[in-house]
Amino acid sequence: MKQSCRTPGKQSVHLSAVNFSINILLFQTFRPKKRFDPGTQKYELHKRAVASLNAGLDLKTVVKLPAEEDLNDWLAVHVVDFFNRINLIYGTICEYCKAETCPTMSGGPKYEYMWADGEKYKKPVALPANEYIGHLMDWVEKLINNDKIFPADVDVPFPKNFFATCKKIMTRLYRVFVHVYIHHFDMLGAIGAEAHINTCYKHFYYFVIEFKLIDPKELEPLREMTSKICAK
């Protein structure tokens, strides 16, 4: 895939590779992340999911709902986890994703995403990729930190539209993968992040397929790449 953003020189690429882990740590301070309180059911689910990943289990198996668990709890834990991971993934290349280099939130010439949140942007509007993603992360963060939507207390029920909310969040988060892979693919390899991000993508993809969280048409921009990655 060709990278439409600026291509750094050899020295810049070398520095980016050396500072890959540092960039991730710095980006963690860019916005607060949702965490689960120790001792809660969601915290235990989160630990189980992480342990399964670290054990090297098949990702198709890892995403399946455990027999004794509630679907909404399983969705909530994973939506928050994917938000945190994708937030960090974008952080690895955000310095190369500027309004000048990525003037639209796109996934190649065929796909352009417009932003609307029903508040500041009531009608869909075209934005540079970095602004779109910034608004997207703020929007997701606001939702997952709202206890009426993502209740922290096990005694508080999930709202009736919770599944629809998860679908919208995951659909929009997927667009970050689309932009990063199509417009910043070369940089992923240059900083040594490609293998890690491929694993994160496969985990995300298997999860949304398992629970039908993203409409097939939304997956089209990365269809060819997905078939190659998931065949490995």
N, C-alpha and C positions, 0 to 999 in steps of 0.2 A: 504494500500500500504506500502511496506517496504522501508525504507530509506537506500540507499546505502552509503550515506556520513556518517562521524563519528557521533556517537550518544553521545551527551554531558551528563554529570552526572547531578544529581538533582540540584546541586548548579548552574551549568551553565544554565540549563533550567529555573530556577527561575530568574536568572539575565536577561536572554533573554526576559522573559515575562515582567519583570518590565521595561526594557528599550526598549520595542517594538516601542513606539512612538518616542523615542530618536533616535533609529536606522534609522527610516524613515527620520527624519529631517537631520541626518548626511549624509545619502545617497543622499539627494537632492543636496549636494555640490559636489557630485562625478562627475557630468557633468551638464552643463547648459541645461535648458529645454526650449523648444519652447513655446513662449507665444504670444497671439494675442493682438495687440494694442487696447486700449479702443477707442470706436467710430467707429471701422471698422465693416464691415458686418460679418466677421468671428468671431469677438469678441462677437457680438450679438448672433450668432448661438451657440457659445460655452456657453454663459450664459443661453440660452434657454435649451440646452441639460443638463446642470448641474442642472438647476431648475427642470426639469422633473424628473431627478434621485432623487433629494432631496425630491420631492413630493411623492415619493413612487409609481409612476405609473408603470404599467406592462412593463417589459423590452422589450417585443416583440413589444409593442406599441411605446415605447420611441425611438427605432432605426429607425422607418419608416421615410422616407423623407417627410417633410412638403410640402404641395401642392404648395406653392408659392416659394420654394427654389430650387436652382440649385444643381444638384447631385454632381458635382465636389466640390463645396463649402462644402457640407455636408460630403463628404468623407474626405476632407482635415482636417476639424475640428476634426473629430473622429479619424483619423489616428494619428494626433498629440496628442490628449488626451490619446489614448491607449498607445502610446509610453511612455508618462510621467507616466502613471499608472503602466505599466509593468516594467518600469525602477525602480520604487519604490518597487514593489512587489519583484523583485529580490534582492533589497537592504535589505529586511528583513531577507534573509537567506544567503547572499553572504559570510558571514564569515565562513559558514560551507561548502561552495562549492569551494574547492581548487583542484589544479592539482593532489594532492595525493589522494584525496577522490573521485573525479569525473574526471578521466583521459581522458574521451571522452565526447562529447556532445551527450548524448543518452537519450532515453526515454524507459528504460527497455532493455532487451536483444535483442529485435527484431528491434529496431530503433536506428540508429546512423546517426548523421548529420555532413556533411563535409562542411567546409567553403571555399568560393570563393567570391571575390569581383571585379574581373576583373582588379585590380590594383596591390596591393601588393601580393595578392594570386590569380594568374590567373587560376590556376588549383585547383580543390577541394582538401582540405587537412584536415586530422584529427587533431583536437585540443582539449585540455582539455576544459571542459564545461565553466569554468570562462573566458578563453581566447576567446572562440567562442562568448560568450555573450557580452564580452567587444567589440570585433570587430563589432558585430551586432549592438550594440547601437551606436557606432561611425558612422557606415555606415548609419543607419537611420537618425541620427542627421544631418549628412552632406546633406542628401537628403531634409529633411524638412526645413533646413535653406537656401536652394538654391531657390532664388526667381524666377528662371526660371522654376522650377519644382513645387514648392508650392508658387505661387505668393501672396504677401501680399497686393498688390494693386488690387482693384476690376476691374480696367481698363485693367489689364494685363491678357491675356487669359491663361488658363491651357494648357500644352502641349498635343498633340494628344495621347501620350502614357500614360497619367496620370492614367487611370484606371489600366493598366497593372503594373505600378509602385506601386500603392496602393496594388494590389494583392500580389506582391512580398514582400512588407514590412510586410503586415499582416500575410502572410504565415510564414515568418521568426520569427516574434514576437510570433506567436502561439507556436513555438518550445520552447520558454522560459517557457510557461505554462506547456508544456509536461515535460520538465526536472524538474521543481520545484515540480509539483504534484507527479511525479513518484519517484523521488529520494530524495525529501525533505519534503514529506507529513507529517511525524511525527513532524518535527520542526514547521510546520505551526500551528498545534494544540498546541504544547508546548508553543508557544509565543502568543497564542490567536488571530492568524491572519486568521484562516481557514474561518470563516464566511465572513469576509470582502473580502478575495481573491475569494471565491466562487461567490460572487455577481459581482465582477469585471470580472470574467471568463464568467458568464452567459451573461453579457452585451456585452462582446467581441464576444461571440459565436453567439448570436442572430443577431448581426450586420453583421458578415461575412456571415451568412446564408442568411440574408435578401438581401444582395447585391452580393451574389455568389463570394466572395473575396478569398475563399480558396477551392481548389479542395478536394472532399470528401476523397480521399486516405490520404491526409495530416492530416485529423481529426481522423483517425483510432486509434492512440495510446491512446486517451482519450475517445473513443466511449462509453465504459461501464460507466465510471465515469460521462460523460456528460449526459447520459440518466437518471442517478440517481439525479444529481444536478438539471437538468432542469425539472424534474418531481415534484419538491417541490414547 
